[in-house]
């Protein structure tokens, strides 16, 4: 996870939180968070990088829509990141 950009980490979190993650749903969630438009030229190359790194699996919902799900490794990386963050920021105490 250390070699990912913040944007790529945010993509992983969004994919984790969506019921049916696909490109436009991920884009919409990121636009809400960043409060600005996320263009396709930024989103899809980053999704492809996450697929290449083995963190995300790319599937197909229909001929025009790709689905994205975290791989087992992707889930482990998210968990490890959350554990690391909790060492420094734990508001449950």
Secondary structure per residue as TSV (DSSP state, phi and psi in degrees):
chain	resnum	aa	ss	phi	psi
A	1	X	-	360.0	-23.1
A	2	X	T	-63.9	-22.1
A	3	X	T	-94.4	6.0
A	4	X	S	-91.0	152.9
A	5	X	-	-78.3	164.1
A	6	X	H	-59.3	-38.1
A	7	X	H	-62.6	-42.8
A	8	X	H	-65.4	-39.3
A	9	X	H	-62.5	-41.3
A	10	X	H	-61.9	-38.4
A	11	X	H	-59.8	-44.8
A	12	X	H	-60.1	-44.2
A	13	X	H	-62.2	-42.6
A	14	X	H	-64.1	-45.7
A	15	X	H	-58.3	-41.5
A	16	X	H	-60.7	-37.1
A	17	X	H	-87.3	-9.9
A	18	X	-	-92.6	142.9
A	19	X	S	-68.0	-44.2
A	20	X	S	-132.1	79.3
A	21	X	-	-69.6	123.2
A	22	X	B	-140.2	166.3
A	23	X	H	-49.1	-50.6
A	24	X	H	-69.6	-33.0
A	25	X	H	-66.8	-41.9
A	26	X	H	-62.9	-44.9
A	27	X	H	-58.5	-46.7
A	28	X	H	-60.4	-44.3
A	29	X	H	-64.3	-42.3
A	30	X	H	-66.5	-38.4
A	31	X	H	-63.6	-38.6
A	32	X	H	-62.5	-43.9
A	33	X	H	-68.0	-49.2
A	34	X	H	-80.5	-13.0
A	35	X	T	55.9	39.3
A	36	X	S	-158.9	163.2
A	37	X	-	-71.0	136.4
A	38	X	-	-106.0	116.3
A	39	X	-	-83.7	159.0
A	40	X	H	-60.2	-34.4
A	41	X	H	-66.8	-16.1
A	42	X	H	-96.4	-43.4
A	43	X	H	-69.5	-55.3
A	44	X	H	-68.8	-37.3
A	45	X	H	-62.2	-35.4
A	46	X	H	-69.8	-39.1
A	47	X	H	-61.1	-43.6
A	48	X	H	-62.1	-39.1
A	49	X	H	-61.3	-40.8
A	50	X	H	-66.4	-35.4
A	51	X	H	-65.5	-46.9
A	52	X	H	-61.0	-32.7
A	53	X	T	-80.4	-5.5
A	54	X	T	81.4	16.2
A	55	X	S	-93.9	-24.5
A	56	X	E	-131.8	142.5
A	57	X	E	-107.6	133.7
A	58	X	E	-102.1	127.8
A	59	X	E	-125.4	-165.3
A	60	X	E	-135.5	123.8
A	61	X	S	-82.7	-42.6
A	62	X	S	-153.9	-171.8
A	63	X	S	-63.3	-22.1
A	64	X	S	-111.8	-8.9
A	65	X	-	-124.0	122.4
A	66	X	E	-93.3	144.9
A	67	X	E	-104.6	154.9
A	68	X	E	-134.8	128.6
A	69	X	E	-133.6	150.5
A	70	X	E	-72.0	140.9
A	71	X	-	-80.8	173.3
A	72	X	H	-58.0	-42.0
A	73	X	H	-62.9	-41.3
A	74	X	H	-60.1	-41.7
A	75	X	H	-65.6	-40.3
A	76	X	H	-62.6	-40.8
A	77	X	H	-65.1	-41.3
A	78	X	H	-62.8	-44.7
A	79	X	H	-61.7	-45.1
A	80	X	H	-62.3	-40.0
A	81	X	H	-64.6	-43.8
A	82	X	H	-63.5	-40.6
A	83	X	H	-62.4	-42.9
A	84	X	H	-63.0	-44.8
A	85	X	H	-60.4	-39.9
A	86	X	H	-64.0	-27.1
A	87	X	H	-59.7	-30.6
A	88	X	H	-107.6	-29.2
A	89	X	-	-134.2	100.6
A	90	X	-	-131.0	103.4
A	91	X	T	-90.1	5.8
A	92	X	T	-82.7	-12.0
A	93	X	-	-82.0	360.0
